[in-house]
Amino acid sequence: MNRQIIAATDGSPSATAAVEWAAGDAARKGAHLKIVCVREPWASDLPFRAVPGMENALREHCDEVLAAAANLARERVPRIEVSTVHAVGAVTERLKSEAEGADTLVLGSRGMGGFAGLVLGSVGLGIAGQVACPVVVVREAADTAHGEIVVGFDGSAHGDVVLGYAFEQARLRGALLRVVHAWQAPMFASYAAGYTDLLNETFESEAHKARQRLAPWCDKHPDVQVRESTLCDHPVPALTEASRAADLVVVGSHGLGGLRATVLGSVSHGVLHRAHCPVAVVPSQHVPPA
C-alpha cells in the first residue's frame, strides 16, 4: 500500500514544525509526504478589494510557502518523496478532503493570525476527530527526543485502535511506550468515606481489565518496551504530566461513554490544549495499515 502523510502549512512557526514532524513520520513509514497550503478565495476581499494585484500576491505567497516547506522537508529528511498542493477553498473542508485515504494528517497548533493565548486554533479543533485518519497537532519543533511515546488507554474497544497507532509509533522510533490508564472516582466519592474499600476494589478491577486488554498487544509487539501507569486521576492532567517527557501523546477521539455526536471528546480536547508535545488524535473508524 502506498502510504501518504499530509502536512498542512501556512508558513506559521507551528505549521513549519508540523512539516518537520510529518517529514520524519513519512521517512519512518516509507510514505509519501504531501504538503498542502489552502488559500481561501475570499482572502482578497474587503478591505483590500481595491488593491491592484492582491489576488496574484496571495497566490504567489502560497506558492512560496509551499516551496519553503518542501525544501525544509527535504533538508530534514533527504531522499524523501515530497509533493505540494496549492488548494483553494475553506481551509477546514479542503483539508478534510485532502485527508481522505491518507495515513495521517499533520497540523500546526495554530496558524497565522492566531491569538497568542490560544494553544489550539480553530482549524485543529474543526478537523481532529472528524476525519478517518489520525490527526497529529504539533505546537513547536522539538529540541531533543525523549524516546518515549505516551498513550491514553481507557480499556474500551476504541482503545484497541488507539493502541495500534501508539505501538506502531513506538516500534518505528525504537521508543518506550508508556500506557496511561487513568480512572477517575465517581463525583460522590469525596463525600463517602465509608465507601473507600469499594472504590479501591473498583479501581483495582478497572486496572485489571485494562491490563488484560493490553496483554495481547504486548505479546504481538515483543520488540516494544512497555510501561504501564495506572492512576486514580482524571486522564487530562495525567496525560498532560506524562507529555513532559514524551515525543508524542496518543489519544482517542472520544472514550468510554462518548456520544457518537460528540466528535471530539473532553479528554482529547483537554490534552490537545495542555500537552507539552505533539498529540495524535486517533478516530474510532481508523483502520491501521496491514
NORTA-V167090 format. One record per backbone hydrogen bond with DSSP energy under -0.5 kcal/mol. CO is the residue of the C=O (numbers start at 1). NH is the residue of the N-H. E is the energy in kcal/mol with one decimal. If there is no record, write none. Layout:
# NORTA-V167090
co-><CO:CO>
nh-><NH:NH>
e-><E:E>
This chain:
# NORTA-V167090
co-><1:3:4:4:5:6:7:12:13:14:15:16:17:18:19:20:21:22:23:24:25:26:26:27:32:32:33:33:34:34:35:36:37:37:38:39:40:42:45:48:50:51:53:54:55:56:57:58:59:60:61:62:63:64:65:66:67:68:69:70:71:72:73:77:80:81:83:85:85:87:90:91:92:93:94:95:97:99:103:104:105:106:107:109:111:115:117:121:122:123:124:124:127:134:134:135:135:136:136:137:138:147:148:148:149:150:151:151:156:157:157:158:158:159:160:161:162:163:164:165:166:167:168:169:170:170:176:176:177:177:178:178:179:179:180:180:181:181:182:183:186:187:188:189:192:193:195:196:197:198:199:200:201:202:203:204:205:206:207:208:209:210:211:212:214:214:215:216:217:219:221:223:225:227:228:229:229:231:231:234:235:236:237:238:239:241:242:243:248:249:250:251:253:255:259:261:263:265:266:267:268:269:270:271:278:279:279:280:280:281:281:282:283:286>
nh-><3:32:103:104:34:106:36:16:17:18:19:20:21:22:23:24:25:26:27:28:29:30:31:30:5:34:35:83:7:36:85:9:39:87:40:89:43:45:48:51:52:54:57:58:59:60:61:62:63:64:65:66:67:68:69:70:71:72:73:74:75:76:77:80:82:33:35:37:87:39:94:95:96:97:98:99:100:102:134:6:136:8:138:121:114:118:119:125:126:127:127:128:130:105:136:137:281:107:138:279:109:176:247:248:178:250:153:180:160:160:161:161:162:163:164:165:166:167:168:169:170:171:172:173:174:175:149:178:179:227:151:180:181:229:153:182:183:231:184:185:189:190:191:192:195:196:199:200:201:202:203:204:205:206:207:208:209:210:211:212:213:214:215:216:217:218:219:220:221:222:224:225:177:179:230:181:231:183:233:238:239:240:241:242:243:244:245:246:150:280:152:282:265:258:262:263:265:269:270:271:272:273:274:275:249:137:281:251:282:135:283:253:286:288>
e-><-1.1:-2.8:-3.1:-1.1:-3.0:-3.2:-2.9:-2.4:-2.1:-1.8:-2.1:-2.0:-2.4:-2.8:-2.4:-2.0:-2.3:-2.8:-2.1:-2.1:-1.9:-0.9:-2.8:-0.6:-3.0:-0.6:-0.5:-2.3:-2.7:-0.5:-2.5:-2.6:-0.5:-2.3:-0.6:-1.6:-2.0:-1.7:-2.0:-1.9:-0.6:-1.5:-2.4:-2.4:-2.1:-2.6:-2.2:-2.2:-2.0:-2.3:-2.5:-2.4:-2.3:-2.4:-2.2:-2.6:-2.2:-2.2:-2.4:-2.2:-2.1:-2.6:-2.6:-1.4:-0.6:-2.8:-2.8:-2.5:-0.9:-3.3:-2.7:-2.4:-2.1:-2.0:-2.5:-1.8:-1.2:-2.2:-0.7:-2.9:-2.8:-2.5:-2.9:-3.9:-1.9:-1.9:-0.6:-1.9:-2.0:-1.0:-0.7:-2.7:-2.9:-2.3:-0.5:-0.5:-3.0:-3.0:-0.5:-2.1:-2.1:-2.5:-3.1:-0.7:-3.3:-2.9:-0.6:-2.9:-0.6:-1.2:-0.7:-0.7:-1.7:-2.7:-2.2:-1.6:-2.3:-3.2:-1.7:-2.3:-2.4:-2.7:-2.7:-1.6:-1.1:-2.4:-3.1:-0.6:-0.6:-2.5:-2.5:-0.7:-0.6:-3.1:-2.6:-0.6:-0.6:-2.3:-0.5:-0.5:-2.0:-0.6:-1.8:-1.7:-1.8:-1.4:-2.7:-2.6:-2.3:-2.4:-2.6:-2.4:-2.3:-2.6:-2.5:-2.3:-2.2:-2.1:-2.2:-2.3:-2.1:-1.8:-2.0:-0.7:-0.9:-1.7:-2.2:-2.0:-1.5:-0.5:-1.8:-0.6:-3.0:-2.8:-0.5:-2.7:-0.6:-3.2:-1.1:-1.7:-2.9:-2.5:-2.3:-1.9:-1.7:-1.2:-1.2:-1.5:-2.8:-3.1:-2.6:-2.9:-3.9:-2.1:-1.7:-1.3:-0.6:-2.4:-2.4:-2.7:-2.4:-1.4:-1.2:-2.7:-2.2:-2.9:-0.5:-2.8:-0.6:-2.2:-0.6:-1.6:-1.6:-0.6>
